[in-house]
Amino acid sequence: MPYKEQKVERLFYSIGEVADMFKVNTSLIRFWEKEFDIIKPQKNKKGNRLFTPKDVENFHLIYHLVKEKGMTLKGAQKKLKENREDTINNFEVVSKLKDIRELLVSVLDNLED
């Protein structure tokens, strides 16, 4: 039976890694952590924040609402509290559409070459 490589999901991400994912400063990550109760990092003995994949998913939602849709923090907090499922579904649709667009642009670029 041939070896099949599986994608390994990390259990924790440092604050620097999370900031790099979103191309933002670590101070913004700390600020959002305080403002949004859905972000609950664990801390190690040194006090460093350890973010789970679920925290990263929540950062994606917050980033989408605040940075991409231009919502205020209060508006994003309200949206996540009152209508979380619709927010997740909307985010997933937008993400899939972005992926499709990237694929189509890539195909177009290859056709032009």
C-alpha positions as CSV (number, residue, x, y, z in Angstrom):
1,M,0.0,0.0,0.0
2,P,1.6,3.3,-1.1
3,Y,2.3,6.0,1.5
4,K,-0.2,8.8,1.2
5,E,0.9,12.2,2.5
6,Q,-1.7,13.8,4.7
7,K,-2.0,17.5,5.5
8,V,-1.1,18.0,9.2
9,E,-3.1,20.7,10.9
10,R,-1.2,22.5,13.7
11,L,-2.6,22.5,17.2
12,F,-1.5,26.0,18.0
13,Y,-0.2,29.1,16.3
14,S,1.9,31.9,17.8
15,I,0.7,35.5,17.7
16,G,3.3,36.3,15.2
17,E,2.2,33.5,12.9
18,V,-1.4,34.6,13.1
19,A,-0.4,38.2,12.4
20,D,1.6,37.0,9.4
21,M,-1.4,35.1,8.0
22,F,-3.5,38.3,7.9
23,K,-0.6,40.7,7.2
24,V,-1.3,42.8,10.3
25,N,0.6,43.8,13.4
26,T,0.5,41.6,16.5
27,S,-1.0,44.6,18.3
28,L,-4.1,44.3,16.2
29,I,-4.3,40.6,17.0
30,R,-4.1,41.4,20.7
31,F,-6.7,44.2,20.3
32,W,-9.2,41.9,18.5
33,E,-8.6,39.3,21.2
34,K,-9.8,41.8,23.8
35,E,-12.7,43.0,21.7
36,F,-14.1,39.7,20.5
37,D,-15.0,37.1,23.1
38,I,-14.9,34.3,20.4
39,I,-11.1,34.6,20.4
40,K,-9.8,32.6,23.4
41,P,-6.1,31.8,23.1
42,Q,-4.4,29.5,25.6
43,K,-1.2,30.8,27.2
44,N,1.9,28.8,27.9
45,K,4.0,29.1,31.1
46,K,5.8,32.1,29.7
47,G,2.5,33.8,29.0
48,N,2.7,33.6,25.2
49,R,-0.6,33.3,23.4
50,L,-1.3,30.0,21.7
51,F,-4.1,30.3,19.1
52,T,-6.0,27.2,18.0
53,P,-7.2,26.6,14.4
54,K,-10.7,27.6,15.6
55,D,-9.3,30.9,16.8
56,V,-7.7,31.4,13.3
57,E,-11.1,30.7,11.7
58,N,-12.7,33.3,14.0
59,F,-9.9,35.8,13.0
60,H,-10.9,35.1,9.4
61,L,-14.5,36.0,10.1
62,I,-13.5,39.2,12.0
63,Y,-11.0,40.2,9.3
64,H,-13.7,39.6,6.6
65,L,-16.2,41.8,8.4
66,V,-13.9,44.6,9.5
67,K,-11.2,44.8,6.8
68,E,-13.0,43.5,3.7
69,K,-16.6,44.7,4.4
70,G,-15.6,47.8,6.3
71,M,-17.8,47.2,9.3
72,T,-17.1,48.9,12.7
73,L,-16.0,46.7,15.6
74,K,-19.4,47.2,17.2
75,G,-21.1,46.2,14.0
76,A,-18.9,43.1,13.6
77,Q,-19.5,42.1,17.2
78,K,-23.2,42.4,16.8
79,K,-23.2,40.5,13.5
80,L,-21.2,37.6,15.0
81,K,-23.4,37.5,18.1
82,E,-26.8,37.7,16.4
83,N,-26.2,36.1,13.0
84,R,-23.1,34.0,13.2
85,E,-24.3,31.2,10.8
86,D,-25.2,33.6,8.1
87,T,-21.8,35.4,8.6
88,I,-20.0,32.1,8.2
89,N,-22.0,31.1,5.1
90,N,-21.4,34.5,3.5
91,F,-17.6,34.3,4.3
92,E,-17.4,30.8,2.8
93,V,-19.2,31.9,-0.4
94,V,-16.9,34.9,-0.8
95,S,-13.8,32.7,-0.2
96,K,-14.9,30.2,-2.8
97,L,-15.6,33.0,-5.3
98,K,-12.2,34.4,-4.7
99,D,-10.6,31.0,-5.4
100,I,-12.6,30.6,-8.6
101,R,-11.5,34.1,-9.7
102,E,-7.9,33.2,-9.1
103,L,-8.3,30.0,-11.1
104,L,-9.9,31.9,-14.0
105,V,-7.2,34.6,-14.0
106,S,-4.6,31.8,-14.0
107,V,-6.3,30.1,-16.9
108,L,-6.5,33.4,-18.8
109,D,-2.9,34.1,-18.2
110,N,-1.9,30.6,-19.5
111,L,-4.1,31.1,-22.6
112,E,-2.4,34.5,-23.3
113,D,1.1,32.9,-23.1
